[in-house]
């Protein structure tokens, strides 16, 4: 059957037809003209038939050559797909199910999700909002692949946990609020200001209720809302006071729309964290999401330091 046919022989054959001459094909491919001739001869010897009629400097494709050109196109297209298999494996696909509280979804996740979507457009993202307790349960029972929480440091043998940032909690009131828990004693008495809170399972609501209970402070009444934005608007309008993560009220404090109420002893620390089940297979899609999140968390730390220097 003659010489073994190689992919490069077919590339040369196709280029000769495209350029209309052996000389121009050689120049385009970076070969000598004798190399192009040897590639064509190898194909002709293997097939036992000429691919070109040579009439002086002009060449004309034979019927065998025309048939071979059809298969050459198909073969080179398939060869290109084979060459790209490794690249396609890097084209991350799949689905990730994320659970997060409202505070982190609104004030932390947007740049993470934006970058992830730009880099991995073929990954389907499902994001559910719930309190931190529900989010933790979601990863334990498999309803979510990864969860964001704002809690004291998670210690659960079934979870892999990455701590992202210490998230300060502050008590805020309207600009004319005169409360000062660090300057006066409120033990075993009621405060007239309405305490504006979110749902009962919220980690920082629990934290502040413990703070009040330890000091025997009883709010005159309580208004329960399910939206941080609604809570802030009520506080700004003078309807009451609220305990919220600093990241959610930073702008309003700087603009003097809200005022931090001094509280003496610091609240217990809570941290933004991501967690997933220890037995969870970390897919490429999930691994990339974790990497991007951890990198953004480093930026949060830098931003918090910058903000503290400005205050």
N, C-alpha and C positions, 0 to 999 in steps of 0.2 A: 504493500500500500504506500510505499515511499516514506518520506520524512513525517515525523509526528507534527501535527498541527498545534500551534500555540495561540493563545489569545492575542499576543502581539501581532501575529500574522494577519489575523482578521481585522485588527485595528488599522494595520497598514493597507490592507485591501480596500477597506471602506474609505480611507483617506485618499487613496489614489483616484477612486471614482469621484469623490467630492471635489478634488483639486483638478482633475482632468489630465494629470501627468505624473510620471514617476518623480521627475525633478522637483516639482512644487510640493509633492507629498513628502519627499525627503527633507526639504527645507523646513516644512511645518512641524515634522516629527523630530527633527534634530538628528536624522540619520544621514549616512552617505547614500548616494544613489544606488551603489552596489548592494547595500543592506536591504533597501526596499525591493530591489530585484530578487534578492535571495528569498525574502519573505513570500513574494508572489510565486516564485518557482517552487517553494516548499508546498504551498497549497495545490498548485497544478500537478505536482508529482503525486501527491496523496490522492487527488481526485482522478488523476489520469486523463485530464482534459484541460485545454487552455481556458484561461479566464478573460484574456484580452486578445483581440486581433491587433497586431502591431503593424501599422502601415506608415513607415517613416517615423516621424516624431508623434504622429497622432495615434491615439489608442481608442479602441471601441470594445465595449463589454460584450462578451459572447453570451449566448443563451444560458450556458452553465454558470457564467459569471453573474447573470441577472438572478438566477435561482439562488446562488450562494449569497448574494447581497441580502435577499429577503431573510434568510436564516441568520446572517451575520447581525442584522439589526436586532432580531429577537435574542440572540445569544449575548450580545453586548449589553442589552438592557437587563437581562437576567444577571449577568456578571456584575453590573453596577449595583443591583439590589443585594447580591451576596456581599459585596464590598462594604455595604452600608449597614449590615446586620449589627455590627458592634456599636455603630452610632445610634441605631434605633433603640438598642438596649438602654442607652443613656437617656433616651427621650422618655422621661419618667411619666408613667400613667398610673391610673388607679383612682382610689377614693380615700379620703380621710374624713373622719367624723370627729368634730371638735366640740367640746362643751366648755362654756365660759360664763362667768357672771357678767351682768350688764356693765359694771364699772370697767372691767378689763376689756370688754368688747369695744366699748365706745372710746376709751382713752388710751388703750395700748395696742390693740390688735390691728387697727386699720393699716399702718405701714407694713406690718408683717404680712398680712394677707395680700396687700398690693404687690409687694415684691415677689411673693410666692406665686401669685397668679401670672405675673409677667414672665417668670423663669420657667414655670411648669404649667402651661395653659391646658394641658390634657388631663390634669388631675381634677377630679370632681371634689368640691369641698362642701361639707355639710356642717353648719354651725348652729348649735342650739344654746339658748340662754336659760340659765336657772341659777338657783343659789348654790353656794359652794358645796354644801352637803349633798345636794342632788347630783352635782357634777362629779363628785368623788364616787358616788354610788354608780354613776353611769359607766365609769371605766372599770369598776369592779365587776359589774354584771355584763359588760360587753356592749353596752349601748353606745359608747363613745370610744374612739381609739386613743384620744388624749384629752386631758382636761386642764383648764386654767382654774386656779383657785386663789383666794386671798384668805389665808388662815395662818395661825401659828405654825411653826415648822412641822410638816407632815411626817409622822413616824408610823409607817404601816409596812409590815414585812411583805405584803403582796404588791407593793407599788415601787416603781422607779421614779424618783422625785428629783427635779432640778429647781433649786431656789433661784428666783430671778432678781428680786429687789425687795428691800425693806420698804414697806408702804406706810408712811406715817398717817395716822388718823387724827383729825382735828374736829373740834367742836366749833361750829360757826353760827353767827347770828347776823341780824341786819346791821348796817353801819352804826346805828344809834343804840345798839344793845349795850347795856351797862353791866351785864353779868361778869363776874370775875371769881372763878372758883378757887383761884390760888390766893386771893387777897382776903376772902371772907370765909367764914365757916357756915356751911349749909347743912350740917349734920342734923338728922332727924327732923327735917322740916320740908315743906313743899316749896317748889319754885313756881312762880306764876306763869312763866313762859311755857307755851305748849311744846312738847317734844315731838318733832316731826321725824318719823322713822319709816324704814321700808319693811319688807316682809320679815316675819319672826325668825326664820332660819338664817338670816343674813349674819355673817361673821362679825362685822363691825357694829351692828346693832346689839348683838349679844355682848360684845366687849364693853360698850358704853353702859348697857344696863347693869353689868357687873360692877362697873366703876361707880355708878350711882348707888347701887345696893350696899357696896362696901362702906360708903360714906353716909348711908341712911338718908340719901336725898330722894325725894319723891316728886316727880313732875306733876303739875296741877292737872294736866290732861295730855293725851297722846293722840296724834293724827298719823295714821298709817297710809303711806303711799307706796306705789310700786315702781316709781320712776325717779331716778336721781335728778333729772332735769326738773321734774315737778317739785321735788323736795327743795331744790335750790331756789326756784321761783317763789315758793311759799316763804322761805326764810328771808329772801331779799325784800319781800313785801311786808315783813314784820310780823308774820303769823306765828313764828316760833323759832326754835333752835334745832340744829340737826348735827349729828355726828357722821362725818363722811371722810373718805380717803382724800388726802391732800391733793392728789393728782386731779381729782374731779372738780376742785374748787380753786385751784391755783390762779387761774385767769381772773376770776371774780374777786379774789382777795387783792390781787395787784391793781385791779381797776376800782377797788374800794367799794364794790357792790356787796361784799360780804366782809365780816370781821371775825377774826379768830378770837374765841373766848378762852382766856387763860385757864388752865385746869390744874396747875400745880404739878402733882405727880404725873409722869408720862403714862399714857395708856400702854397696855400690853402690846408687844410688837406683833404685827402680822406681816406676812410676806406674800408677794405674788409668786406663784409656783406653777410649774407644769408637772403633770404626773401621768403615767400610764402603767398598765398592769405588767408585772414582772414576766408573765408568761406570754405577753403580747408579741407577735412577730412584728419587728420594726421593718416595715416595707421601705423600699427606696423613697417613696412619696412621703412617708411619715418621717424618715430619717432627715430628709432635706428640710422639712417643716421645723423639726426640732433645732437643726443647725441655724436656720435663719432666725428663729425665736431667740436662741441664746445670744446670737450676735447683736440683735436689736436690744436685748436686755442690758448689754454692756453700754450701749448708747444712752439708755435710760439713766444709768448711774451717773454718767458724765453730765447729762442734762440736769439731774437733781443737784449735783454739786455746783453747777453754774447758777442755778436758781437760788440756792442757799447763799451764795456769795453776793447776789444782787439784793437780797432782802435786807 
